[in-house]
C-alpha cells in the first residue's frame, strides 16, 4: 500500500519485471536442475577419476582427455560418428525437402493422408523402429536377405559386416528422420509470399528457375534451422545401436553417445563418461554456432 497525491491509500502493484521473473521461474528451475547442473557436474567429473567403488572423485586434471586422445578406439568412434552423420544428414535433408515440395498443396485429393503417412515414422519410438528393421536385416532369414536369395544372390548380413552396418542403420534413420524435416520445410514453404510466384509466372520463369531464384533463397532461415537440427540429432543416437548391434562388429557401429553409455552404464566409470559428454557438447556447440555464424549473415529474414 502507498499514498497518492491526495493522501488516499493505493493497493500495491507488482512490478512488471517481477511478474516476468515469476512466470519464468518454473522454466529456469527446470533448466538449472536438468541442464545447467548436469553440464557443470560433467565438467567437474571429467577432471577426476571416479569409478565404481570409489567413495569420492579424485582430481587428476586433464588425464581423462589425454587418455582418450591417445586411444585408437576413441578416434574410431569419432570417425564412425562423422561417417554416420554424413550418411544421414544429407539424404534426410534432401528427401525432407523433396517431400515438402511434393505435399505443398491444398488442392490435391487426400493430401492430408499423404502428409500423415510421410510423418508417421516420426511418431514411432526408435526402439520399435530398430526392432522392426533388425528383423528385416537379419542374416539369411531377414526380409532383405530373403529377397536377395530369391534373386539368386548371396545373403549380405548387413548388420554383421563392418562395411555395411553403418549404411544399413543410416537407411533406417533417414526413413524416420525425413518426415520430421519435411514438417519444417513444409511450414517454411507455406509461409512464402505467393505474389512472388505469380510475378515469376507472369515473367515466364520456369519452375526450376523459380525454385532456384525464389524458393531456395527465401527458404534459407528454415534451411539453417533444419541443418543445425539434423546435425545435432545425428550425434544423439543410441537406442537403435543398443537394440540392433551393441557396437558390433568390432565397434564398427559404435557411435559417440553409445560409447558414453558404455563407459557410464557398462563399465561404471562416471569420470570417463563425463569426459566424453563434454567432448560431445563441445562438438555440438561448434556445429551449431559454426553453422549459425557462417550462414546467418547471408540469410534474408522477412
KETIVO-811776 format. One record per residue: residue in three letters; x, y, z of N, C-alpha, C, O in turn. Coordinates in pm, whole numbers, padded with zeros to 5 digits, always signed. Example, Ala and Ser with C-alpha at 12.3 -4.5 7.8 and 13.67 -1.06 7.14 Angstrom:
ALA+01319-00569+00780+01230-00450+00780+01320-00330+00780+01424-00332+00846SER+01285-00225+00708+01367-00106+00714+01290+00003+00787+01341+00114+00804
***
This chain:
UNK+00085-00119+00000+00000+00000+00000+00088+00124+00000+00194+00126+00063UNK+00043+00230-00073+00113+00358-00071+00010+00469-00090-00101+00444-00138UNK+00047+00590-00054-00044+00704-00062-00024+00778-00194+00088+00795-00240UNK-00138+00823-00255-00127+00904-00375-00116+01051-00336-00099+01081-00218UNK-00125+01142-00432-00107+01285-00405-00216+01341-00314-00192+01439-00243UNK-00335+01281-00314-00445+01329-00230-00447+01259-00094-00539+01280-00016UNK-00349+01176-00066-00341+01110+00063-00419+00980+00070-00423+00917+00177UNK-00480+00937-00038-00554+00811-00037-00459+00694-00055-00359+00702-00126UNK-00493+00584+00012-00410+00465+00004-00440+00388-00124-00556+00362-00156UNK-00336+00352-00195-00348+00276-00320-00293+00135-00300-00193+00116-00231UNK-00359+00035-00360-00307-00102-00347-00170-00114-00415-00143-00052-00518UNK-00087-00198-00353+00048-00218-00408+00040-00300-00537-00030-00401-00542UNK+00110-00255-00640+00112-00326-00767+00249-00389-00788+00353-00327-00768UNK+00245-00512-00829+00370-00584-00855+00437-00530-00980+00372-00515-01083UNK+00565-00499-00974+00636-00451-01094+00631-00553-01207+00628-00674-01182UNK+00629-00504-01329+00621-00592-01445+00743-00686-01453+00730-00802-01492UNK+00859-00634-01416+00979-00719-01420+00968-00835-01323+01013-00945-01354UNK+00908-00812-01205+00890-00920-01108+00791-01023-01160+00811-01143-01140UNK+00684-00977-01227+00589-01070-01287+00659-01160-01389+00634-01281-01396UNK+00746-01098-01469+00817-01175-01572+00905-01282-01508+00907-01395-01555UNK+00977-01245-01400+01064-01344-01335+00984-01457-01272+01027-01572-01274UNK+00868-01424-01215+00784-01528-01155+00734-01624-01261+00731-01745-01239UNK+00694-01572-01378+00647-01657-01486+00759-01743-01544+00738-01855-01588UNK+00880-01686-01543+00994-01761-01596+01053-01860-01496+01126-01951-01535UNK+01021-01843-01369+01083-01923-01264+01071-02075-01286+01172-02144-01275UNK+00952-02130-01317+00945-02276-01338+01038-02326-01448+01104-02428-01433UNK+01043-02253-01560+01132-02292-01670+01278-02280-01630+01359-02368-01660UNK+01312-02171-01561+01451-02152-01518+01495-02261-01420+01607-02311-01429UNK+01406-02297-01328+01438-02402-01232+01460-02535-01306+01554-02609-01277UNK+01372-02563-01401+01384-02686-01479+01517-02689-01555+01585-02791-01556UNK+01554-02576-01619+01678-02571-01695+01800-02586-01604+01895-02655-01639UNK+01796-02523-01488+01910-02531-01396+01928-02673-01345+02040-02724-01339UNK+01817-02737-01307+01824-02871-01247+01861-02977-01350+01942-03065-01323UNK+01800-02968-01471+01816-03077-01568+01911-03046-01683+01940-03134-01765UNK+01960-02922-01692+02053-02889-01800+02183-02828-01748+02291-02881-01772UNK+02172-02717-01675+02292-02645-01631+02371-02729-01531+02492-02745-01545UNK+02302-02781-01429+02374-02859-01327+02440-02985-01385+02556-03010-01355UNK+02370-03065-01469+02437-03182-01527+02559-03146-01610+02659-03219-01609UNK+02552-03033-01684+02668-02991-01764+02785-02956-01673+02898-02999-01698UNK+02759-02877-01567+02865-02840-01474+02920-02963-01401+03040-02974-01378UNK+02830-03055-01365+02873-03177-01297+02960-03263-01388+03060-03319-01344UNK+02922-03272-01515+03002-03348-01610+03140-03286-01628+03241-03357-01633UNK+03144-03151-01637+03273-03084-01648+03362-03109-01528+03483-03127-01542UNK+03301-03111-01410+03378-03137-01288+03430-03280-01284+03548-03303-01257UNK+03342-03377-01313+03382-03517-01307+03486-03552-01413+03568-03641-01394UNK+03482-03480-01527+03578-03509-01633+03722-03480-01592+03816-03529-01654UNK+03739-03401-01486+03872-03368-01435+03914-03457-01318+04014-03433-01251UNK+03833-03562-01296+03858-03650-01182+03859-03796-01227+03819-03829-01338UNK+03905-03882-01137+03888-04026-01152+03774-04067-01059+03776-04036-00940UNK+03673-04136-01115+03557-04171-01032+03492-04296-01089+03398-04290-01168UNK+03545-04412-01047+03494-04541-01094+03408-04604-00987+03398-04555-00874UNK+03345-04716-01024+03263-04791-00931+03347-04836-00811+03454-04894-00828UNK+03297-04809-00692+03368-04848-00570+03444-04735-00504+03480-04745-00387UNK+03468-04626-00578+03538-04511-00519+03440-04429-00436+03327-04404-00479UNK+03483-04388-00318+03394-04315-00227+03371-04173-00274+03263-04117-00254UNK+03471-04113-00336+03456-03977-00387+03553-03956-00502+03652-04028-00514UNK+03526-03857-00588+03615-03832-00702+03754-03790-00657+03771-03724-00554UNK+03854-03829-00736+03993-03790-00711+04043-03706-00828+04040-03752-00942UNK+04087-03587-00800+04127-03493-00905+04251-03544-00978+04352-03578-00916UNK+04242-03547-01112+04357-03590-01193+04383-03494-01309+04465-03522-01396UNK+04314-03382-01311+04336-03283-01417+04284-03328-01551+04171-03376-01563UNK+04367-03313-01653+04326-03344-01790+04362-03486-01833+04364-03516-01953UNK+04390-03574-01739+04436-03709-01773+04330-03787-01851+04366-03866-01939UNK+04203-03768-01820+04098-03838-01896+04097-03795-02042+04083-03878-02132UNK+04113-03666-02064+04116-03614-02202+04240-03665-02275+04232-03703-02392UNK+04352-03665-02208+04476-03713-02270+04465-03862-02303+04510-03907-02408UNK+04404-03937-02211+04386-04080-02235+04302-04109-02357+04335-04198-02435UNK+04192-04035-02374+04108-04055-02492+04180-04008-02619+04165-04070-02724UNK+04256-03901-02609+04329-03851-02726+04430-03955-02776+04461-03957-02895UNK+04480-04040-02688+04577-04144-02726+04510-04277-02759+04578-04373-02797UNK+04377-04283-02744+04306-04410-02762+04263-04430-02907+04188-04347-02960UNK+04308-04538-02972+04262-04566-03109+04111-04590-03116+04047-04555-03215UNK+04055-04649-03011+03910-04674-03010+03832-04545-03010+03729-04534-03078UNK+03878-04446-02935+03810-04316-02933+03806-04255-03073+03701-04206-03116UNK+03917-04257-03144+03920-04198-03278+03839-04281-03377+03783-04226-03473UNK+03833-04409-03355+03746-04493-03439+03600-04455-03418+03523-04446-03514UNK+03561-04434-03293+03424-04392-03262+03394-04255-03324+03284-04233-03375UNK+03489-04165-03319+03467-04032-03377+03452-04041-03529+03370-03971-03587UNK+03531-04128-03593+03517-04147-03738+03380-04208-03771+03315-04167-03867UNK+03339-04305-03690+03206-04365-03710+03096-04260-03699+03003-04257-03779UNK+03109-04174-03598+03006-04072-03575+03001-03973-03691+02893-03937-03736UNK+03118-03929-03739+03122-03837-03852+03066-03903-03977+02988-03841-04050UNK+03104-04026-04002+03057-04100-04119+02906-04118-04114+02837-04098-04215UNK+02854-04155-03998+02710-04175-03984+02635-04043-04003+02527-04042-04062UNK+02690-03933-03953+02626-03802-03972+02616-03767-04120+02512-03718-04165UNK+02723-03792-04194+02720-03764-04338+02619-03853-04410+02550-03809-04502UNK+02611-03979-04366+02518-04073-04430+02372-04040-04402+02284-04078-04479UNK+02346-03970-04293+02207-03944-04254+02162-03801-04281+02051-03780-04330UNK+02246-03704-04250+02202-03564-04258+02174-03522-04402+02069-03464-04430UNK+02266-03552-04493+02250-03506-04631+02130-03571-04699+02047-03500-04756UNK+02116-03706-04696+01996-03766-04758+01866-03723-04692+01769-03694-04762UNK+01862-03717-04558+01739-03676-04489+01702-03533-04524+01583-03501-04536UNK+01802-03448-04541+01777-03308-04577+01708-03299-04713+01604-03234-04727UNK+01765-03364-04813+01710-03354-04948+01578-03429-04963+01488-03383-05033UNK+01567-03544-04898+01440-03617-04905+01330-03539-04833+01217-03532-04881UNK+01363-03480-04717+01265-03399-04645+01219-03279-04727+01100-03247-04728UNK+01313-03213-04795+01277-03101-04881+01192-03148-04998+01094-03084-05034UNK+01230-03261-05058+01152-03314-05169+01010-03351-05128+00916-03322-05201UNK+00995-03414-05013+00861-03449-04964+00779-03324-04936+00659-03321-04964UNK+00843-03221-04881+00771-03097-04853+00721-03032-04982+00609-02983-04988UNK+00805-03032-05085+00763-02978-05215+00650-03061-05274+00561-03008-05340UNK+00654-03191-05249+00553-03282-05305+00417-03260-05242+00315-03266-05311UNK+00413-03234-05112+00284-03221-05042+00247-03075-05015+00152-03048-04941UNK+00320-02983-05074+00292-02841-05053+00179-02793-05144+00200-02711-05233UNK+00062-02845-05122-00057-02805-05197-00181-02837-05115-00180-02929-05033UNK-00284-02761-05136-00411-02785-05066-00517-02838-05161-00628-02872-05119UNK-00484-02843-05289-00585-02880-05389-00590-03029-05418-00693-03080-05463UNK-00482-03100-05392-00478-03242-05425-00568-03322-05331-00582-03290-05213UNK-00630-03426-05385-00718-03510-05305-00637-03595-05209-00535-03654-05247UNK-00682-03603-05085-00615-03686-04985-00478-03637-04946-00396-03717-04902UNK-00449-03507-04960-00316-03456-04930-00283-03472-04781-00168-03493-04743UNK-00387-03462-04697-00365-03482-04554-00317-03622-04522-00234-03642-04434UNK-00371-03720-04594-00330-03859-04574-00184-03879-04613-00110-03949-04545UNK-00143-03816-04725-00003-03827-04768+00090-03765-04664+00193-03823-04630UNK+00055-03647-04616+00138-03581-04516+00150-03667-04391+00259-03682-04334UNK+00038-03724-04348+00039-03808-04228+00125-03932-04249+00200-03972-04159UNK+00113-03994-04365+00190-04117-04392+00340-04089-04395+00418-04171-04347UNK+00380-03974-04449+00523-03940-04451+00574-03907-04311+00690-03934-04279UNK+00487-03850-04228+00529-03810-04094+00515-03924-03992+00573-03917-03884UNK+00440-04027-04027+00409-04132-03930+00532-04198-03867+00530-04223-03747UNK+00639-04227-03943+00757-04290-03879+00814-04208-03763+00872-04264-03670UNK+00797-04076-03768+00850-03991-03661+00779-04020-03529+00838-04007-03422UNK+00652-04060-03537+00573-04084-03418+00607-04217-03351+00573-04239-03235UNK+00674-04305-03422+00708-04435-03367+00832-04426-03278+00927-04356-03314UNK+00833-04495-03164+00954-04496-03080+01071-04559-03155+01053-04654-03232UNK+01191-04505-03133+01308-04557-03201+01334-04704-03167+01386-04779-03250UNK+01297-04745-03046+01316-04886-03008+01230-04976-03097+01275-05081-03141UNK+01106-04934-03122+01018-05013-03208+01070-05016-03351+01069-05120-03416UNK+01115-04900-03400+01169-04893-03536+01293-04982-03550+01306-05056-03647UNK+01383-04974-03452+01504-05055-03456+01472-05204-03454+01537-05283-03522UNK+01371-05242-03377+01333-05384-03371+01280-05432-03505+01314-05542-03550UNK+01196-05350-03568+01139-05388-03699+01250-05402-03804+01256-05501-03876UNK+01338-05302-03811+01445-05306-03911+01549-05414-03881+01613-05466-03972UNK+01566-05446-03754+01660-05553-03720+01612-05687-03778+01692-05764-03830UNK+01481-05713-03770+01427-05835-03829+01435-05831-03982+01453-05935-04046UNK+01423-05712-04040+01439-05701-04185+01582-05728-04228+01606-05783-04335UNK+01679-05690-04142+01820-05704-04175+01881-05836-04128+01998-05861-04154UNK+01806-05921-04060+01862-06045-04006+01927-06129-04116+01876-06140-04227UNK+02040-06188-04080+02115-06267-04179+02036-06390-04222+01991-06469-04138UNK+02020-06406-04352+01953-06518-04419+01801-06520-04398+01727-06528-04496UNK+01755-06511-04275+01610-06518-04250+01540-06383-04259+01417-06379-04261UNK+01616-06273-04265+01556-06141-04275+01499-06114-04414+01534-06181-04511UNK+01410-06014-04422+01343-05985-04548+01442-05945-04657+01425-05983-04773UNK+01544-05868-04621+01642-05823-04721+01718-05941-04780+01729-05953-04902UNK+01771-06027-04694+01848-06142-04743+01760-06242-04816+01804-06305-04912UNK+01635-06257-04771+01543-06346-04842+01516-06296-04984+01508-06375-05078UNK+01504-06165-04999+01483-06106-05131+01605-06129-05220+01592-06162-05337UNK+01723-06111-05163+01846-06132-05239+01860-06279-05280+01902-06308-05392UNK+01824-06370-05191+01830-06513-05223+01736-06549-05337+01770-06630-05424UNK+01617-06489-05336+01522-06517-05443+01569-06464-05577+01534-06517-05682UNK+01651-06358-05573+01706-06301-05695+01834-06372-05739+01896-06335-05839UNK+01874-06474-05662+01991-06553-05699+02120-06506-05639+02227-06554-05678UNK+02115-06412-05545+02237-06362-05484+02270-06432-05354+02204-06528-05315UNK+02374-06381-05287+02416-06436-05159+02368-06344-05047+02365-06222-05064UNK+02331-06402-04932+02285-06318-04820+02396-06224-04773+02513-06261-04765UNK+02356-06101-04743+02454-05999-04707+02485-05997-04558+02601-05982-04519UNK+02381-06013-04475+02403-06000-04331+02461-05863-04299+02568-05853-04238UNK+02389-05758-04339+02445-05623-04335+02485-05579-04194+02577-05499-04179UNK+02417-05629-04092+02448-05587-03956+02572-05655-03899+02624-05612-03796UNK+02619-05759-03963+02738-05829-03916+02861-05799-04001+02968-05858-03981UNK+02847-05707-04096+02958-05668-04182+02999-05525-04148+02916-05434-04150UNK+03127-05506-04117+03172-05374-04072+03160-05267-04182+03156-05148-04151UNK+03154-05308-04307+03142-05211-04416+02998-05168-04441+02973-05060-04494UNK+02903-05252-04403+02763-05223-04436+02678-05188-04314+02565-05143-04330UNK+02730-05209-04193+02646-05191-04075+02600-05045-04058+02483-05021-04030UNK+02690-04949-04074+02651-04809-04059+02561-04761-04174+02461-04694-04147UNK+02592-04793-04300+02497-04757-04407+02359-04818-04387+02258-04753-04416UNK+02353-04942-04338+02224-05007-04316+02144-04933-04209+02024-04911-04224UNK+02210-04895-04101+02140-04821-03995+02107-04679-04040+02008-04621-03995UNK+02189-04624-04130+02161-04491-04183+02033-04490-04266+01955-04395-04259UNK+02011-04596-04343+01888-04606-04422+01766-04604-04330+01668-04536-04357UNK+01775-04679-04221+01666-04682-04124+01642-04544-04065+01527-04501-04052UNK+01749-04475-04028+01734-04344-03964+01681-04239-04061+01599-04156-04024UNK+01728-04243-04186+01678-04148-04286+01529-04170-04310+01453-04074-04326UNK+01487-04296-04313+01345-04329-04329+01262-04262-04220+01150-04217-04245UNK+01317-04257-04101+01245-04195-03989+01259-04043-03989+01161-03972-03964UNK+01378-03993-04015+01408-03851-03997+01352-03764-04108+01320-03647-04084UNK+01339-03817-04230+01297-03735-04344+01160-03672-04321+01140-03555-04355UNK+01067-03746-04264+00935-03692-04237+00938-03581-04134+00858-03487-04140UNK+01029-03591-04038+01045-03487-03936+01094-03357-03999+01042-03250-03969UNK+01194-03367-04085+01246-03247-04153+01144-03193-04253+01139-03072-04278UNK+01064-03281-04311+00960-03237-04405+00867-03136-04342+00827-03040-04408UNK+00831-03155-04215+00738-03065-04147+00794-02924-04142+00720-02828-04164UNK+00921-02909-04113+00982-02776-04106+00988-02711-04244+00956-02593-04260UNK+01027-02789-04344+01031-02735-04479+00891-02698-04527+00873-02594-04592UNK+00792-02780-04497+00655-02751-04538+00605-02623-04472+00539-02542-04537UNK+00636-02605-04346+00598-02482-04277+00664-02361-04341+00601-02256-04359UNK+00792-02376-04378+00861-02265-04444+00804-02235-04581+00789-02118-04617UNK+00773-02337-04657+00717-02317-04791+00581-02248-04786+00553-02162-04869UNK+00498-02284-04690+00364-02226-04682+00364-02084-04629+00263-02015-04637UNK+00477-02040-04574+00486-01902-04526+00541-01806-04632+00547-01686-04608UNK+00582-01858-04748+00638-01773-04853+00528-01692-04922+00414-01737-04933UNK+00565-01573-04966+00470-01482-05031+00431-01536-05169+00517-01554-05255UNK+00303-01562-05189+00254-01618-05316+00262-01517-05430+00265-01556-05547UNK+00264-01389-05397+00271-01286-05503+00401-01295-05582+00404-01264-05701UNK+00508-01337-05515+00637-01351-05585+00628-01459-05693+00684-01444-05801UNK+00559-01567-05663+00544-01676-05760+00451-01633-05875+00473-01673-05990UNK+00351-01555-05844+00262-01505-05950+00338-01412-06044+00320-01416-06166UNK+00424-01327-05985+00505-01236-06068+00604-01314-06154+00624-01281-06271UNK+00665-01418-06096+00758-01500-06172+00688-01573-06286+00744-01587-06394UNK+00567-01618-06262+00490-01687-06366+00457-01593-06480+00464-01630-06597UNK+00420-01469-06446+00389-01369-06549+00514-01336-06631+00504-01314-06752UNK+00629-01333-06567+00755-01304-06636+00807-01421-06718+00909-01410-06786UNK+00737-01535-06711+00777-01651-06790+00887-01734-06729+00957-01805-06801UNK+00905-01727-06597+01009-01805-06530+00971-01952-06529+00855-01987-06506UNK+01069-02038-06554+01045-02183-06550+01039-02228-06404+01090-02159-06316UNK+00976-02344-06377+00969-02394-06238+01106-02411-06173+01123-02380-06055UNK+01204-02461-06250+01337-02481-06193+01402-02348-06158+01463-02333-06053UNK+01388-02251-06248+01446-02119-06224+01377-02052-06105+01443-01986-06024UNK+01246-02068-06093+01173-02011-05980+01218-02073-05849+01233-02005-05748UNK+01240-02203-05852+01285-02273-05731+01423-02225-05689+01447-02204-05570UNK+01513-02209-05785+01650-02168-05754+01659-02023-05709+01733-01991-05616UNK+01583-01934-05774+01598-01791-05750+01500-01734-05648+01523-01625-05594UNK+01392-01806-05619+01292-01753-05525+01277-01845-05404+01293-01801-05289UNK+01247-01972-05429+01216-02063-05318+01336-02086-05228+01326-02068-05106UNK+01450-02124-05286+01567-02156-05203+01616-02035-05123+01643-02050-05003UNK+01631-01915-05184+01676-01801-05103+01580-01766-04989+01624-01737-04878UNK+01449-01769-05016+01353-01734-04912+01339-01844-04807+01292-01819-04696UNK+01380-01965-04843+01372-02077-04750+01499-02090-04665+01512-02183-04586UNK+01591-01995-04682+01720-02004-04613+01708-02009-04460+01779-02088-04399UNK+01621-01929-04394+01609-01942-04249+01567-02081-04205+01620-02134-04107UNK+01473-02139-04277+01430-02276-04246+01543-02375-04271+01563-02467-04193UNK+01615-02354-04380+01728-02442-04413+01834-02440-04303+01889-02544-04267UNK+01864-02321-04251+01961-02309-04143+01914-02385-04020+01991-02460-03960UNK+01789-02366-03983+01735-02435-03866+01737-02587-03886+01776-02661-03795UNK+01694-02633-04002+01688-02776-04030+01828-02837-04029+01847-02948-03978UNK+01924-02767-04086+02061-02818-04090+02118-02838-03951+02176-02942-03920UNK+02101-02737-03865+02151-02747-03728+02079-02858-03652+02141-02935-03580UNK+01947-02865-03670+01869-02969-03602+01911-03108-03645+01929-03197-03562UNK+01928-03128-03777+01965-03259-03828+02105-03299-03783+02128-03415-03748UNK+02198-03205-03783+02335-03236-03742+02342-03273-03594+02407-03371-03558UNK+02275-03194-03510+02279-03224-03366+02205-03354-03334+02247-03431-03248UNK+02094-03377-03404+02019-03502-03380+02101-03625-03417+02091-03729-03352UNK+02183-03613-03522+02262-03728-03566+02369-03766-03463+02421-03877-03466UNK+02402-03672-03373+02502-03701-03270+02440-03760-03145+02512-03804-03055UNK+02306-03761-03138+02239-03802-03013+02165-03934-03030+02054-03950-02979UNK+02225-04027-03099+02159-04154-03127+02222-04266-03046+02344-04281-03043UNK+02137-04345-02981+02189-04458-02904+02092-04575-02902+02136-04690-02897UNK+01960-04550-02907+01861-04657-02891+01878-04767-02995+01878-04886-02962UNK+01893-04726-03122+01900-04827-03228+02026-04912-03219+02024-05029-03258UNK+02134-04856-03167+02258-04934-03153+02242-05038-03043+02285-05152-03059UNK+02180-04999-02932+02156-05093-02822+02072-05211-02869+02099-05325-02833UNK+01970-05183-02949+01879-05288-02994+01940-05373-03105+01927-05495-03103UNK+02007-05309-03202+02045-05379-03325+02183-05442-03321+02200-05554-03369UNK+02283-05374-03266+02421-05424-03282+02504-05423-03154+02596-05504-03141UNK+02474-05335-03059+02558-05315-02940+02703-05284-02979+02797-05326-02911UNK+02719-05211-03088+02852-05169-03132+02922-05266-03224+03027-05233-03280UNK+02868-05386-03242+02931-05487-03327+02914-05450-03474+02827-05370-03508UNK+02997-05508-03561+03111-05597-03531+03239-05518-03502+03274-05426-03576UNK+03306-05554-03396+03434-05495-03360+03426-05342-03352+03513-05272-03404UNK+03320-05291-03285+03297-05147-03264+03277-05070-03395+03293-04948-03397UNK+03244-05140-03502+03223-05071-03630+03096-04986-03629+03082-04895-03711UNK+03003-05016-03538+02880-04937-03530+02870-04857-03401+02764-04805-03368UNK+02980-04848-03327+02979-04770-03203+02987-04621-03236+03083-04575-03297UNK+02886-04547-03194+02883-04402-03210+02912-04336-03076+02918-04404-02973UNK+02930-04205-03077+02978-04134-02958+02884-04151-02839+02930-04177-02728UNK+02754-04136-02860+02663-04145-02747+02658-04287-02690+02646-04305-02569UNK+02667-04386-02777+02671-04524-02728+02801-04550-02652+02802-04625-02555UNK+02909-04490-02695+03038-04502-02625+03027-04441-02485+03081-04495-02388UNK+02955-04329-02475+02931-04268-02344+02848-04363-02256+02877-04381-02138UNK+02745-04422-02317+02661-04517-02244+02744-04635-02194+02725-04680-02080UNK+02834-04685-02276+02919-04797-02234+03005-04760-02113+03015-04835-02016UNK+03068-04642-02121+03156-04600-02013+03079-04581-01882+03128-04616-01775UNK+02959-04525-01892+02885-04492-01771+02804-04606-01713+02795-04621-01591UNK+02744-04690-01800+02648-04789-01751+02691-04934-01774+02625-05027-01726UNK+02799-04955-01846+02853-05090-01862+02980-05105-01779+02996-05201-01704UNK+03071-05007-01792+03196-05010-01716+03187-04929-01586+03279-04935-01503UNK+03078-04854-01568+03053-04776-01446+03168-04681-01413+03209-04667-01298UNK+03219-04616-01516+03325-04515-01498+03263-04379-01527+03259-04335-01642UNK+03214-04314-01423+03144-04187-01442+03236-04077-01492+03192-03988-01565UNK+03362-04081-01455+03455-03975-01495+03481-03981-01646+03478-03878-01713UNK+03507-04100-01699+03532-04114-01842+03405-04085-01923+03412-04026-02031UNK+03291-04126-01871+03165-04095-01938+03142-03944-01940+03095-03891-02040UNK+03175-03876-01832+03160-03731-01826+03256-03662-01922+03221-03561-01984UNK+03376-03716-01935+03473-03660-02030+03420-03666-02172+03428-03568-02246UNK+03365-03782-02210+03308-03796-02344+03185-03707-02362+03160-03656-02472UNK+03109-03689-02256+02993-03600-02263+03036-03457-02292+02974-03388-02373UNK+03142-03412-02225+03194-03278-02251+03241-03266-02396+03218-03164-02461UNK+03308-03369-02445+03353-03369-02585+03234-03357-02679+03238-03280-02775UNK+03127-03433-02652+03009-03427-02738+02943-03290-02732+02900-03239-02835UNK+02935-03230-02614+02876-03097-02601+02957-02993-02678+02900-02905-02742UNK+03089-03003-02672+03174-02909-02745+03153-02925-02896+03145-02826-02969UNK+03146-03049-02943+03123-03074-03085+02989-03016-03129+02980-02950-03233UNK+02884-03041-03050+02752-02989-03085+02751-02838-03084+02685-02775-03167UNK+02823-02777-02989+02831-02631-02984+02903-02575-03105+02859-02476-03164UNK+03013-02639-03144+03088-02594-03262+03004-02607-03388+03001-02516-03472UNK+02935-02721-03401+02849-02742-03518+02739-02638-03525+02715-02579-03631UNK+02672-02615-03413+02559-02523-03410+02604-02379-03433+02548-02308-03517UNK+02703-02335-03358+02748-02196-03369+02818-02172-03501+02805-02064-03559UNK+02893-02272-03549+02959-02255-03679+02860-02236-03791+02876-02148-03875UNK+02757-02319-03793+02652-02305-03894+02583-02170-03882+02556-02104-03982UNK+02554-02130-03757+02478-02007-03737+02557-01885-03781+02506-01802-03856UNK+02681-01872-03735+02759-01752-03764+02803-01747-03911+02818-01638-03967UNK+02825-01863-03973+02867-01865-04113+02753-01830-04208+02775-01764-04309UNK+02633-01874-04174+02521-01862-04268+02419-01756-04232+02346-01709-04319UNK+02412-01717-04105+02304-01627-04063+02314-01490-04131+02211-01430-04164UNK+02436-01440-04153+02450-01308-04215+02410-01309-04362+02380-01203-04419UNK+02410-01428-04425+02375-01437-04565+02225-01457-04586+02177-01459-04699UNK+02152-01473-04475+02011-01509-04485+01923-01385-04480+01947-01293-04403UNK+01822-01387-04564+01723-01279-04564+01605-01320-04479+01538-01420-04508UNK+01578-01242-04374+01462-01268-04290+01356-01165-04322+01380-01044-04318UNK+01236-01215-04356+01127-01123-04391+01057-01076-04265+00963-00998-04272
***
